[in-house]
Amino acid sequence: MTRLLVVVGLLGALAIPVAAPGAVLEKGAGATCASGVGTWNFVNNKTEGAAAGSLTVFFDTEEFGVIQFGPIGPTVVNKSVQKFTLFTNNRATLVSASTDLPGKLVLESVGCAPFA
């Protein structure tokens, strides 16, 4: 009876899907757009040909505190890189970001422009 339980337990364990961890932003937290419109460009490198992924970002804002953007889809997808762009209004400070993709996530650039 013990052998049967062990085999059933092993088969059950093999059937449980395990999600692979995604890329987490390693550098860039604390970047700020102090006023106006912020354009934030993130790049996920070494994606190993993965299908289009998603990005989730947390910003600390003056008006609403910490808020979540996303998940959002990529603006560019190719064999080894996916790029994501998003926009903020007023003061926003990057807290964290992550994707559901393999590889390395970086903040490529942030630009601030006054309101038109």
PDB file as gemmi writes it, atoms N, CA and C in Angstrom:
CRYST1    1.000    1.000    1.000  90.00  90.00  90.00 P 1                      
ATOM      1  N   MET A   1       0.816  -1.189   0.000  1.00  0.00           N  
ATOM      2  CA  MET A   1       0.000   0.000   0.000  1.00  0.00           C  
ATOM      3  C   MET A   1       0.871   1.268   0.000  1.00  0.00           C  
ATOM      4  N   THR A   2       1.990   1.205   0.729  1.00  0.00           N  
ATOM      5  CA  THR A   2       2.879   2.359   0.792  1.00  0.00           C  
ATOM      6  C   THR A   2       3.457   2.674  -0.578  1.00  0.00           C  
ATOM      7  N   ARG A   3       3.826   1.648  -1.335  1.00  0.00           N  
ATOM      8  CA  ARG A   3       4.383   1.869  -2.668  1.00  0.00           C  
ATOM      9  C   ARG A   3       3.371   2.544  -3.577  1.00  0.00           C  
ATOM     10  N   LEU A   4       2.125   2.149  -3.502  1.00  0.00           N  
ATOM     11  CA  LEU A   4       1.082   2.749  -4.317  1.00  0.00           C  
ATOM     12  C   LEU A   4       0.941   4.234  -3.995  1.00  0.00           C  
ATOM     13  N   LEU A   5       0.959   4.608  -2.730  1.00  0.00           N  
ATOM     14  CA  LEU A   5       0.844   6.012  -2.331  1.00  0.00           C  
ATOM     15  C   LEU A   5       2.031   6.827  -2.816  1.00  0.00           C  
ATOM     16  N   VAL A   6       3.225   6.259  -2.749  1.00  0.00           N  
ATOM     17  CA  VAL A   6       4.417   6.957  -3.211  1.00  0.00           C  
ATOM     18  C   VAL A   6       4.336   7.209  -4.711  1.00  0.00           C  
ATOM     19  N   VAL A   7       3.942   6.213  -5.488  1.00  0.00           N  
ATOM     20  CA  VAL A   7       3.819   6.364  -6.939  1.00  0.00           C  
ATOM     21  C   VAL A   7       2.751   7.395  -7.280  1.00  0.00           C  
ATOM     22  N   VAL A   8       1.594   7.334  -6.633  1.00  0.00           N  
ATOM     23  CA  VAL A   8       0.533   8.301  -6.884  1.00  0.00           C  
ATOM     24  C   VAL A   8       1.010   9.700  -6.506  1.00  0.00           C  
ATOM     25  N   GLY A   9       1.714   9.826  -5.385  1.00  0.00           N  
ATOM     26  CA  GLY A   9       2.251  11.123  -4.972  1.00  0.00           C  
ATOM     27  C   GLY A   9       3.236  11.690  -5.983  1.00  0.00           C  
ATOM     28  N   LEU A  10       4.111  10.841  -6.523  1.00  0.00           N  
ATOM     29  CA  LEU A  10       5.076  11.290  -7.525  1.00  0.00           C  
ATOM     30  C   LEU A  10       4.376  11.714  -8.811  1.00  0.00           C  
ATOM     31  N   LEU A  11       3.394  10.955  -9.251  1.00  0.00           N  
ATOM     32  CA  LEU A  11       2.657  11.323 -10.465  1.00  0.00           C  
ATOM     33  C   LEU A  11       1.913  12.634 -10.269  1.00  0.00           C  
ATOM     34  N   GLY A  12       1.335  12.836  -9.104  1.00  0.00           N  
ATOM     35  CA  GLY A  12       0.647  14.096  -8.822  1.00  0.00           C  
ATOM     36  C   GLY A  12       1.610  15.266  -8.825  1.00  0.00           C  
ATOM     37  N   ALA A  13       2.789  15.076  -8.274  1.00  0.00           N  
ATOM     38  CA  ALA A  13       3.785  16.150  -8.238  1.00  0.00           C  
ATOM     39  C   ALA A  13       4.253  16.505  -9.642  1.00  0.00           C  
ATOM     40  N   LEU A  14       4.379  15.526 -10.519  1.00  0.00           N  
ATOM     41  CA  LEU A  14       4.806  15.783 -11.890  1.00  0.00           C  
ATOM     42  C   LEU A  14       3.745  16.525 -12.691  1.00  0.00           C  
ATOM     43  N   ALA A  15       2.494  16.439 -12.314  1.00  0.00           N  
ATOM     44  CA  ALA A  15       1.413  17.070 -13.063  1.00  0.00           C  
ATOM     45  C   ALA A  15       1.210  18.535 -12.691  1.00  0.00           C  
ATOM     46  N   ILE A  16       1.846  18.996 -11.627  1.00  0.00           N  
ATOM     47  CA  ILE A  16       1.672  20.388 -11.198  1.00  0.00           C  
ATOM     48  C   ILE A  16       2.577  21.275 -12.038  1.00  0.00           C  
ATOM     49  N   PRO A  17       1.996  22.215 -12.797  1.00  0.00           N  
ATOM     50  CA  PRO A  17       2.835  23.097 -13.608  1.00  0.00           C  
ATOM     51  C   PRO A  17       3.566  24.102 -12.721  1.00  0.00           C  
ATOM     52  N   VAL A  18       4.794  24.374 -13.084  1.00  0.00           N  
ATOM     53  CA  VAL A  18       5.594  25.346 -12.349  1.00  0.00           C  
ATOM     54  C   VAL A  18       5.957  26.466 -13.315  1.00  0.00           C  
ATOM     55  N   ALA A  19       5.570  27.678 -12.971  1.00  0.00           N  
ATOM     56  CA  ALA A  19       5.862  28.827 -13.825  1.00  0.00           C  
ATOM     57  C   ALA A  19       7.333  29.215 -13.687  1.00  0.00           C  
ATOM     58  N   ALA A  20       7.965  29.446 -14.811  1.00  0.00           N  
ATOM     59  CA  ALA A  20       9.343  29.908 -14.776  1.00  0.00           C  
ATOM     60  C   ALA A  20       9.354  31.363 -14.324  1.00  0.00           C  
ATOM     61  N   PRO A  21      10.312  31.726 -13.489  1.00  0.00           N  
ATOM     62  CA  PRO A  21      10.352  33.115 -13.035  1.00  0.00           C  
ATOM     63  C   PRO A  21      10.686  34.034 -14.203  1.00  0.00           C  
ATOM     64  N   GLY A  22      10.117  35.217 -14.188  1.00  0.00           N  
ATOM     65  CA  GLY A  22      10.382  36.192 -15.234  1.00  0.00           C  
ATOM     66  C   GLY A  22      11.540  37.091 -14.869  1.00  0.00           C  
ATOM     67  N   ALA A  23      11.830  38.023 -15.769  1.00  0.00           N  
ATOM     68  CA  ALA A  23      12.915  38.971 -15.539  1.00  0.00           C  
ATOM     69  C   ALA A  23      12.438  40.068 -14.594  1.00  0.00           C  
ATOM     70  N   VAL A  24      13.315  40.441 -13.664  1.00  0.00           N  
ATOM     71  CA  VAL A  24      13.029  41.504 -12.701  1.00  0.00           C  
ATOM     72  C   VAL A  24      14.043  42.625 -12.933  1.00  0.00           C  
ATOM     73  N   LEU A  25      13.574  43.860 -12.897  1.00  0.00           N  
ATOM     74  CA  LEU A  25      14.443  45.020 -13.092  1.00  0.00           C  
ATOM     75  C   LEU A  25      15.556  45.009 -12.063  1.00  0.00           C  
ATOM     76  N   GLU A  26      16.809  45.012 -12.544  1.00  0.00           N  
ATOM     77  CA  GLU A  26      17.958  44.981 -11.652  1.00  0.00           C  
ATOM     78  C   GLU A  26      18.475  46.384 -11.336  1.00  0.00           C  
ATOM     79  N   LYS A  27      18.424  47.268 -12.296  1.00  0.00           N  
ATOM     80  CA  LYS A  27      18.907  48.645 -12.103  1.00  0.00           C  
ATOM     81  C   LYS A  27      17.880  49.609 -12.681  1.00  0.00           C  
ATOM     82  N   GLY A  28      17.726  50.742 -12.063  1.00  0.00           N  
ATOM     83  CA  GLY A  28      16.806  51.753 -12.571  1.00  0.00           C  
ATOM     84  C   GLY A  28      15.770  52.179 -11.562  1.00  0.00           C  
ATOM     85  N   ALA A  29      15.554  51.357 -10.526  1.00  0.00           N  
ATOM     86  CA  ALA A  29      14.610  51.766  -9.485  1.00  0.00           C  
ATOM     87  C   ALA A  29      15.094  53.088  -8.896  1.00  0.00           C  
ATOM     88  N   GLY A  30      14.155  54.008  -8.680  1.00  0.00           N  
ATOM     89  CA  GLY A  30      14.497  55.324  -8.168  1.00  0.00           C  
ATOM     90  C   GLY A  30      14.555  56.386  -9.250  1.00  0.00           C  
ATOM     91  N   ALA A  31      14.571  55.975 -10.533  1.00  0.00           N  
ATOM     92  CA  ALA A  31      14.548  56.960 -11.616  1.00  0.00           C  
ATOM     93  C   ALA A  31      13.254  57.755 -11.520  1.00  0.00           C  
ATOM     94  N   THR A  32      13.336  59.047 -11.795  1.00  0.00           N  
ATOM     95  CA  THR A  32      12.182  59.930 -11.605  1.00  0.00           C  
ATOM     96  C   THR A  32      11.973  60.844 -12.801  1.00  0.00           C  
ATOM     97  N   CYS A  33      10.708  61.065 -13.116  1.00  0.00           N  
ATOM     98  CA  CYS A  33      10.309  62.146 -14.007  1.00  0.00           C  
ATOM     99  C   CYS A  33       9.572  63.123 -13.099  1.00  0.00           C  
ATOM    100  N   ALA A  34      10.185  64.281 -12.852  1.00  0.00           N  
ATOM    101  CA  ALA A  34       9.693  65.194 -11.821  1.00  0.00           C  
ATOM    102  C   ALA A  34       8.413  65.929 -12.198  1.00  0.00           C  
ATOM    103  N   SER A  35       8.203  66.176 -13.484  1.00  0.00           N  
ATOM    104  CA  SER A  35       6.973  66.863 -13.899  1.00  0.00           C  
ATOM    105  C   SER A  35       6.758  66.657 -15.385  1.00  0.00           C  
ATOM    106  N   GLY A  36       5.544  66.922 -15.831  1.00  0.00           N  
ATOM    107  CA  GLY A  36       5.238  66.759 -17.241  1.00  0.00           C  
ATOM    108  C   GLY A  36       4.949  65.316 -17.603  1.00  0.00           C  
ATOM    109  N   VAL A  37       5.204  64.986 -18.860  1.00  0.00           N  
ATOM    110  CA  VAL A  37       4.940  63.645 -19.377  1.00  0.00           C  
ATOM    111  C   VAL A  37       6.239  62.855 -19.364  1.00  0.00           C  
ATOM    112  N   GLY A  38       6.208  61.692 -18.706  1.00  0.00           N  
ATOM    113  CA  GLY A  38       7.371  60.813 -18.687  1.00  0.00           C  
ATOM    114  C   GLY A  38       7.222  59.719 -19.715  1.00  0.00           C  
ATOM    115  N   THR A  39       8.277  59.473 -20.484  1.00  0.00           N  
ATOM    116  CA  THR A  39       8.313  58.368 -21.444  1.00  0.00           C  
ATOM    117  C   THR A  39       9.347  57.371 -20.923  1.00  0.00           C  
ATOM    118  N   TRP A  40       8.881  56.186 -20.583  1.00  0.00           N  
ATOM    119  CA  TRP A  40       9.712  55.152 -19.967  1.00  0.00           C  
ATOM    120  C   TRP A  40       9.906  54.014 -20.952  1.00  0.00           C  
ATOM    121  N   ASN A  41      11.160  53.691 -21.257  1.00  0.00           N  
ATOM    122  CA  ASN A  41      11.487  52.636 -22.211  1.00  0.00           C  
ATOM    123  C   ASN A  41      12.240  51.509 -21.509  1.00  0.00           C  
ATOM    124  N   PHE A  42      11.636  50.334 -21.521  1.00  0.00           N  
ATOM    125  CA  PHE A  42      12.223  49.147 -20.905  1.00  0.00           C  
ATOM    126  C   PHE A  42      12.595  48.154 -21.992  1.00  0.00           C  
ATOM    127  N   VAL A  43      13.687  47.412 -21.781  1.00  0.00           N  
ATOM    128  CA  VAL A  43      14.133  46.389 -22.713  1.00  0.00           C  
ATOM    129  C   VAL A  43      14.355  45.095 -21.943  1.00  0.00           C  
ATOM    130  N   ASN A  44      13.784  44.016 -22.456  1.00  0.00           N  
ATOM    131  CA  ASN A  44      14.030  42.680 -21.913  1.00  0.00           C  
ATOM    132  C   ASN A  44      14.932  41.966 -22.910  1.00  0.00           C  
ATOM    133  N   ASN A  45      16.205  41.791 -22.560  1.00  0.00           N  
ATOM    134  CA  ASN A  45      17.200  41.136 -23.410  1.00  0.00           C  
ATOM    135  C   ASN A  45      17.211  39.632 -23.163  1.00  0.00           C  
ATOM    136  N   LYS A  46      17.764  38.905 -24.124  1.00  0.00           N  
ATOM    137  CA  LYS A  46      17.964  37.451 -24.007  1.00  0.00           C  
ATOM    138  C   LYS A  46      16.652  36.703 -23.776  1.00  0.00           C  
ATOM    139  N   THR A  47      15.640  37.024 -24.585  1.00  0.00           N  
ATOM    140  CA  THR A  47      14.324  36.410 -24.423  1.00  0.00           C  
ATOM    141  C   THR A  47      14.205  35.038 -25.084  1.00  0.00           C  
ATOM    142  N   GLU A  48      15.248  34.582 -25.765  1.00  0.00           N  
ATOM    143  CA  GLU A  48      15.303  33.232 -26.325  1.00  0.00           C  
ATOM    144  C   GLU A  48      14.151  32.939 -27.292  1.00  0.00           C  
ATOM    145  N   GLY A  49      13.724  33.942 -28.061  1.00  0.00           N  
ATOM    146  CA  GLY A  49      12.671  33.734 -29.048  1.00  0.00           C  
ATOM    147  C   GLY A  49      11.282  33.567 -28.466  1.00  0.00           C  
ATOM    148  N   ALA A  50      11.084  33.997 -27.226  1.00  0.00           N  
ATOM    149  CA  ALA A  50       9.784  33.850 -26.564  1.00  0.00           C  
ATOM    150  C   ALA A  50       8.697  34.646 -27.289  1.00  0.00           C  
ATOM    151  N   ALA A  51       7.473  34.168 -27.185  1.00  0.00           N  
ATOM    152  CA  ALA A  51       6.327  34.912 -27.711  1.00  0.00           C  
ATOM    153  C   ALA A  51       6.197  36.221 -26.937  1.00  0.00           C  
ATOM    154  N   ALA A  52       5.396  37.140 -27.457  1.00  0.00           N  
ATOM    155  CA  ALA A  52       5.209  38.447 -26.821  1.00  0.00           C  
ATOM    156  C   ALA A  52       4.850  38.273 -25.342  1.00  0.00           C  
ATOM    157  N   GLY A  53       5.586  38.967 -24.505  1.00  0.00           N  
ATOM    158  CA  GLY A  53       5.368  38.882 -23.065  1.00  0.00           C  
ATOM    159  C   GLY A  53       4.637  40.103 -22.540  1.00  0.00           C  
ATOM    160  N   SER A  54       4.674  40.268 -21.229  1.00  0.00           N  
ATOM    161  CA  SER A  54       4.037  41.434 -20.622  1.00  0.00           C  
ATOM    162  C   SER A  54       4.938  42.019 -19.542  1.00  0.00           C  
ATOM    163  N   LEU A  55       4.793  43.314 -19.344  1.00  0.00           N  
ATOM    164  CA  LEU A  55       5.557  44.083 -18.369  1.00  0.00           C  
ATOM    165  C   LEU A  55       4.603  44.653 -17.335  1.00  0.00           C  
ATOM    166  N   THR A  56       4.995  44.569 -16.069  1.00  0.00           N  
ATOM    167  CA  THR A  56       4.251  45.203 -14.989  1.00  0.00           C  
ATOM    168  C   THR A  56       5.217  46.121 -14.251  1.00  0.00           C  
ATOM    169  N   VAL A  57       4.787  47.363 -14.026  1.00  0.00           N  
ATOM    170  CA  VAL A  57       5.647  48.377 -13.406  1.00  0.00           C  
ATOM    171  C   VAL A  57       4.915  49.021 -12.241  1.00  0.00           C  
ATOM    172  N   PHE A  58       5.662  49.333 -11.189  1.00  0.00           N  
ATOM    173  CA  PHE A  58       5.117  50.076 -10.056  1.00  0.00           C  
ATOM    174  C   PHE A  58       5.833  51.415  -9.957  1.00  0.00           C  
ATOM    175  N   PHE A  59       5.036  52.493  -9.861  1.00  0.00           N  
ATOM    176  CA  PHE A  59       5.560  53.836  -9.698  1.00  0.00           C  
ATOM    177  C   PHE A  59       5.037  54.427  -8.397  1.00  0.00           C  
ATOM    178  N   ASP A  60       5.858  55.248  -7.776  1.00  0.00           N  
ATOM    179  CA  ASP A  60       5.418  56.055  -6.639  1.00  0.00           C  
ATOM    180  C   ASP A  60       5.044  57.423  -7.215  1.00  0.00           C  
ATOM    181  N   THR A  61       3.796  57.806  -7.037  1.00  0.00           N  
ATOM    182  CA  THR A  61       3.319  59.077  -7.585  1.00  0.00           C  
ATOM    183  C   THR A  61       2.942  60.023  -6.459  1.00  0.00           C  
ATOM    184  N   GLU A  62       3.082  61.289  -6.729  1.00  0.00           N  
ATOM    185  CA  GLU A  62       2.767  62.313  -5.732  1.00  0.00           C  
ATOM    186  C   GLU A  62       1.279  62.305  -5.388  1.00  0.00           C  
ATOM    187  N   GLU A  63       0.456  62.114  -6.389  1.00  0.00           N  
ATOM    188  CA  GLU A  63      -0.986  62.222  -6.206  1.00  0.00           C  
ATOM    189  C   GLU A  63      -1.638  60.963  -5.641  1.00  0.00           C  
ATOM    190  N   PHE A  64      -1.196  59.774  -6.096  1.00  0.00           N  
ATOM    191  CA  PHE A  64      -1.897  58.537  -5.749  1.00  0.00           C  
ATOM    192  C   PHE A  64      -1.069  57.544  -4.934  1.00  0.00           C  
ATOM    193  N   GLY A  65       0.150  57.862  -4.575  1.00  0.00           N  
ATOM    194  CA  GLY A  65       1.019  56.902  -3.895  1.00  0.00           C  
ATOM    195  C   GLY A  65       1.543  55.885  -4.895  1.00  0.00           C  
ATOM    196  N   VAL A  66       1.810  54.669  -4.431  1.00  0.00           N  
ATOM    197  CA  VAL A  66       2.353  53.632  -5.319  1.00  0.00           C  
ATOM    198  C   VAL A  66       1.210  53.033  -6.143  1.00  0.00           C  
ATOM    199  N   ILE A  67       1.402  53.033  -7.463  1.00  0.00           N  
ATOM    200  CA  ILE A  67       0.395  52.495  -8.373  1.00  0.00           C  
ATOM    201  C   ILE A  67       1.040  51.492  -9.327  1.00  0.00           C  
ATOM    202  N   GLN A  68       0.218  50.595  -9.835  1.00  0.00           N  
ATOM    203  CA  GLN A  68       0.665  49.584 -10.794  1.00  0.00           C  
ATOM    204  C   GLN A  68       0.258  49.991 -12.200  1.00  0.00           C  
ATOM    205  N   PHE A  69       1.207  49.881 -13.137  1.00  0.00           N  
ATOM    206  CA  PHE A  69       0.930  50.019 -14.565  1.00  0.00           C  
ATOM    207  C   PHE A  69       1.048  48.629 -15.161  1.00  0.00           C  
ATOM    208  N   GLY A  70       0.034  48.212 -15.870  1.00  0.00           N  
ATOM    209  CA  GLY A  70       0.122  46.942 -16.556  1.00  0.00           C  
ATOM    210  C   GLY A  70      -0.592  45.825 -15.839  1.00  0.00           C  
ATOM    211  N   PRO A  71      -0.449  44.662 -16.430  1.00  0.00           N  
ATOM    212  CA  PRO A  71       0.555  44.314 -17.431  1.00  0.00           C  
ATOM    213  C   PRO A  71       0.253  44.923 -18.805  1.00  0.00           C  
ATOM    214  N   ILE A  72       1.325  45.307 -19.487  1.00  0.00           N  
ATOM    215  CA  ILE A  72       1.216  45.862 -20.839  1.00  0.00           C  
ATOM    216  C   ILE A  72       2.027  44.996 -21.798  1.00  0.00           C  
ATOM    217  N   GLY A  73       1.650  45.040 -23.068  1.00  0.00           N  
ATOM    218  CA  GLY A  73       2.353  44.282 -24.097  1.00  0.00           C  
ATOM    219  C   GLY A  73       3.534  45.047 -24.656  1.00  0.00           C  
ATOM    220  N   PRO A  74       4.395  44.374 -25.390  1.00  0.00           N  
ATOM    221  CA  PRO A  74       5.591  44.990 -25.945  1.00  0.00           C  
ATOM    222  C   PRO A  74       5.286  45.862 -27.166  1.00  0.00           C  
ATOM    223  N   THR A  75       6.177  46.833 -27.398  1.00  0.00           N  
ATOM    224  CA  THR A  75       6.104  47.664 -28.597  1.00  0.00           C  
ATOM    225  C   THR A  75       6.968  47.081 -29.712  1.00  0.00           C  
ATOM    226  N   VAL A  76       7.951  46.262 -29.333  1.00  0.00           N  
ATOM    227  CA  VAL A  76       8.842  45.596 -30.291  1.00  0.00           C  
ATOM    228  C   VAL A  76       9.084  44.173 -29.800  1.00  0.00           C  
ATOM    229  N   VAL A  77       9.008  43.213 -30.729  1.00  0.00           N  
ATOM    230  CA  VAL A  77       9.339  41.816 -30.417  1.00  0.00           C  
ATOM    231  C   VAL A  77      10.240  41.303 -31.525  1.00  0.00           C  
ATOM    232  N   ASN A  78      11.424  40.803 -31.146  1.00  0.00           N  
ATOM    233  CA  ASN A  78      12.243  40.096 -32.125  1.00  0.00           C  
ATOM    234  C   ASN A  78      12.838  38.862 -31.462  1.00  0.00           C  
ATOM    235  N   LYS A  79      13.771  38.209 -32.107  1.00  0.00           N  
ATOM    236  CA  LYS A  79      14.243  36.904 -31.643  1.00  0.00           C  
ATOM    237  C   LYS A  79      14.833  36.927 -30.233  1.00  0.00           C  
ATOM    238  N   SER A  80      15.508  38.005 -29.855  1.00  0.00           N  
ATOM    239  CA  SER A  80      16.185  38.005 -28.557  1.00  0.00           C  
ATOM    240  C   SER A  80      15.847  39.195 -27.655  1.00  0.00           C  
ATOM    241  N   VAL A  81      14.994  40.102 -28.125  1.00  0.00           N  
ATOM    242  CA  VAL A  81      14.692  41.329 -27.368  1.00  0.00           C  
ATOM    243  C   VAL A  81      13.213  41.670 -27.481  1.00  0.00           C  
ATOM    244  N   GLN A  82      12.654  42.140 -26.362  1.00  0.00           N  
ATOM    245  CA  GLN A  82      11.320  42.745 -26.388  1.00  0.00           C  
ATOM    246  C   GLN A  82      11.412  44.101 -25.698  1.00  0.00           C  
ATOM    247  N   LYS A  83      10.784  45.110 -26.325  1.00  0.00           N  
ATOM    248  CA  LYS A  83      10.812  46.464 -25.789  1.00  0.00           C  
ATOM    249  C   LYS A  83       9.404  46.883 -25.378  1.00  0.00           C  
ATOM    250  N   PHE A  84       9.351  47.679 -24.318  1.00  0.00           N  
ATOM    251  CA  PHE A  84       8.087  48.167 -23.770  1.00  0.00           C  
ATOM    252  C   PHE A  84       8.208  49.663 -23.530  1.00  0.00           C  
ATOM    253  N   THR A  85       7.159  50.415 -23.865  1.00  0.00           N  
ATOM    254  CA  THR A  85       7.139  51.858 -23.626  1.00  0.00           C  
ATOM    255  C   THR A  85       5.852  52.206 -22.912  1.00  0.00           C  
ATOM    256  N   LEU A  86       5.968  53.049 -21.901  1.00  0.00           N  
ATOM    257  CA  LEU A  86       4.765  53.556 -21.235  1.00  0.00           C  
ATOM    258  C   LEU A  86       4.969  55.013 -20.862  1.00  0.00           C  
ATOM    259  N   PHE A  87       3.869  55.682 -20.529  1.00  0.00           N  
ATOM    260  CA  PHE A  87       3.880  57.124 -20.274  1.00  0.00           C  
ATOM    261  C   PHE A  87       3.258  57.422 -18.914  1.00  0.00           C  
ATOM    262  N   THR A  88       3.829  58.411 -18.227  1.00  0.00           N  
ATOM    263  CA  THR A  88       3.279  58.862 -16.949  1.00  0.00           C  
ATOM    264  C   THR A  88       3.028  60.364 -17.012  1.00  0.00           C  
ATOM    265  N   ASN A  89       2.161  60.835 -16.123  1.00  0.00           N  
ATOM    266  CA  ASN A  89       1.897  62.269 -15.988  1.00  0.00           C  
ATOM    267  C   ASN A  89       2.348  62.734 -14.613  1.00  0.00           C  
ATOM    268  N   ASN A  90       2.833  63.963 -14.551  1.00  0.00           N  
ATOM    269  CA  ASN A  90       3.299  64.560 -13.294  1.00  0.00           C  
ATOM    270  C   ASN A  90       4.471  63.779 -12.716  1.00  0.00           C  
ATOM    271  N   ARG A  91       4.714  63.906 -11.431  1.00  0.00           N  
ATOM    272  CA  ARG A  91       5.874  63.246 -10.817  1.00  0.00           C  
ATOM    273  C   ARG A  91       5.633  61.748 -10.688  1.00  0.00           C  
ATOM    274  N   ALA A  92       6.600  60.959 -11.165  1.00  0.00           N  
ATOM    275  CA  ALA A  92       6.543  59.500 -11.024  1.00  0.00           C  
ATOM    276  C   ALA A  92       7.957  58.984 -10.781  1.00  0.00           C  
ATOM    277  N   THR A  93       8.096  58.159  -9.750  1.00  0.00           N  
ATOM    278  CA  THR A  93       9.383  57.545  -9.427  1.00  0.00           C  
ATOM    279  C   THR A  93       9.243  56.035  -9.574  1.00  0.00           C  
ATOM    280  N   LEU A  94      10.143  55.435 -10.341  1.00  0.00           N  
ATOM    281  CA  LEU A  94      10.102  53.994 -10.593  1.00  0.00           C  
ATOM    282  C   LEU A  94      10.432  53.226  -9.313  1.00  0.00           C  
ATOM    283  N   VAL A  95       9.525  52.337  -8.923  1.00  0.00           N  
ATOM    284  CA  VAL A  95       9.735  51.498  -7.744  1.00  0.00           C  
ATOM    285  C   VAL A  95      10.268  50.130  -8.161  1.00  0.00           C  
ATOM    286  N   SER A  96       9.588  49.475  -9.093  1.00  0.00           N  
ATOM    287  CA  SER A  96      10.013  48.153  -9.552  1.00  0.00           C  
ATOM    288  C   SER A  96       9.350  47.825 -10.878  1.00  0.00           C  
ATOM    289  N   ALA A  97       9.890  46.807 -11.547  1.00  0.00           N  
ATOM    290  CA  ALA A  97       9.320  46.344 -12.816  1.00  0.00           C  
ATOM    291  C   ALA A  97       9.698  44.886 -13.014  1.00  0.00           C  
ATOM    292  N   SER A  98       8.829  44.166 -13.725  1.00  0.00           N  
ATOM    293  CA  SER A  98       9.118  42.766 -14.032  1.00  0.00           C  
ATOM    294  C   SER A  98       8.346  42.348 -15.272  1.00  0.00           C  
ATOM    295  N   THR A  99       8.838  41.285 -15.908  1.00  0.00           N  
ATOM    296  CA  THR A  99       8.151  40.703 -17.054  1.00  0.00           C  
ATOM    297  C   THR A  99       7.914  39.218 -16.774  1.00  0.00           C  
ATOM    298  N   ASP A 100       7.176  38.602 -17.672  1.00  0.00           N  
ATOM    299  CA  ASP A 100       6.979  37.158 -17.604  1.00  0.00           C  
ATOM    300  C   ASP A 100       7.889  36.448 -18.609  1.00  0.00           C  
ATOM    301  N   LEU A 101       9.002  37.095 -18.949  1.00  0.00           N  
ATOM    302  CA  LEU A 101       9.933  36.591 -19.955  1.00  0.00           C  
ATOM    303  C   LEU A 101      11.252  36.154 -19.320  1.00  0.00           C  
ATOM    304  N   PRO A 102      11.971  35.270 -20.004  1.00  0.00           N  
ATOM    305  CA  PRO A 102      13.331  34.975 -19.544  1.00  0.00           C  
ATOM    306  C   PRO A 102      14.243  36.155 -19.890  1.00  0.00           C  
ATOM    307  N   GLY A 103      15.436  36.146 -19.359  1.00  0.00           N  
ATOM    308  CA  GLY A 103      16.421  37.153 -19.721  1.00  0.00           C  
ATOM    309  C   GLY A 103      16.613  38.221 -18.671  1.00  0.00           C  
ATOM    310  N   LYS A 104      17.028  39.391 -19.136  1.00  0.00           N  
ATOM    311  CA  LYS A 104      17.387  40.493 -18.253  1.00  0.00           C  
ATOM    312  C   LYS A 104      16.561  41.731 -18.624  1.00  0.00           C  
ATOM    313  N   LEU A 105      15.913  42.332 -17.632  1.00  0.00           N  
ATOM    314  CA  LEU A 105      15.099  43.526 -17.841  1.00  0.00           C  
ATOM    315  C   LEU A 105      15.886  44.758 -17.419  1.00  0.00           C  
ATOM    316  N   VAL A 106      15.950  45.761 -18.299  1.00  0.00           N  
ATOM    317  CA  VAL A 106      16.647  47.006 -18.000  1.00  0.00           C  
ATOM    318  C   VAL A 106      15.767  48.202 -18.365  1.00  0.00           C  
ATOM    319  N   LEU A 107      15.966  49.290 -17.645  1.00  0.00           N  
ATOM    320  CA  LEU A 107      15.357  50.571 -18.009  1.00  0.00           C  
ATOM    321  C   LEU A 107      16.298  51.199 -19.019  1.00  0.00           C  
ATOM    322  N   GLU A 108      15.880  51.235 -20.267  1.00  0.00           N  
ATOM    323  CA  GLU A 108      16.736  51.756 -21.336  1.00  0.00           C  
ATOM    324  C   GLU A 108      16.848  53.265 -21.257  1.00  0.00           C  
ATOM    325  N   SER A 109      15.717  53.953 -21.019  1.00  0.00           N  
ATOM    326  CA  SER A 109      15.736  55.404 -20.924  1.00  0.00           C  
ATOM    327  C   SER A 109      14.445  55.912 -20.302  1.00  0.00           C  
ATOM    328  N   VAL A 110      14.528  57.111 -19.762  1.00  0.00           N  
ATOM    329  CA  VAL A 110      13.339  57.837 -19.315  1.00  0.00           C  
ATOM    330  C   VAL A 110      13.532  59.288 -19.759  1.00  0.00           C  
ATOM    331  N   GLY A 111      12.489  59.829 -20.364  1.00  0.00           N  
ATOM    332  CA  GLY A 111      12.517  61.216 -20.798  1.00  0.00           C  
ATOM    333  C   GLY A 111      11.321  61.957 -20.236  1.00  0.00           C  
ATOM    334  N   CYS A 112      11.530  63.217 -19.878  1.00  0.00           N  
ATOM    335  CA  CYS A 112      10.452  64.047 -19.347  1.00  0.00           C  
ATOM    336  C   CYS A 112      10.256  65.251 -20.255  1.00  0.00           C  
ATOM    337  N   ALA A 113       9.023  65.537 -20.569  1.00  0.00           N  
ATOM    338  CA  ALA A 113       8.699  66.672 -21.424  1.00  0.00           C  
ATOM    339  C   ALA A 113       7.590  67.480 -20.751  1.00  0.00           C  
ATOM    340  N   PRO A 114       7.663  68.819 -20.868  1.00  0.00           N  
ATOM    341  CA  PRO A 114       6.591  69.623 -20.269  1.00  0.00           C  
ATOM    342  C   PRO A 114       5.275  69.364 -20.978  1.00  0.00           C  
ATOM    343  N   PHE A 115       4.180  69.578 -20.244  1.00  0.00           N  
ATOM    344  CA  PHE A 115       2.866  69.445 -20.860  1.00  0.00           C  
ATOM    345  C   PHE A 115       2.726  70.463 -21.983  1.00  0.00           C  
ATOM    346  N   ALA A 116       2.085  70.056 -23.069  1.00  0.00           N  
ATOM    347  CA  ALA A 116       1.899  70.957 -24.234  1.00  0.00           C  
ATOM    348  C   ALA A 116       0.860  72.009 -23.932  1.00  0.00           C  
TER     349      ALA A 116                                                      
END                                                                             
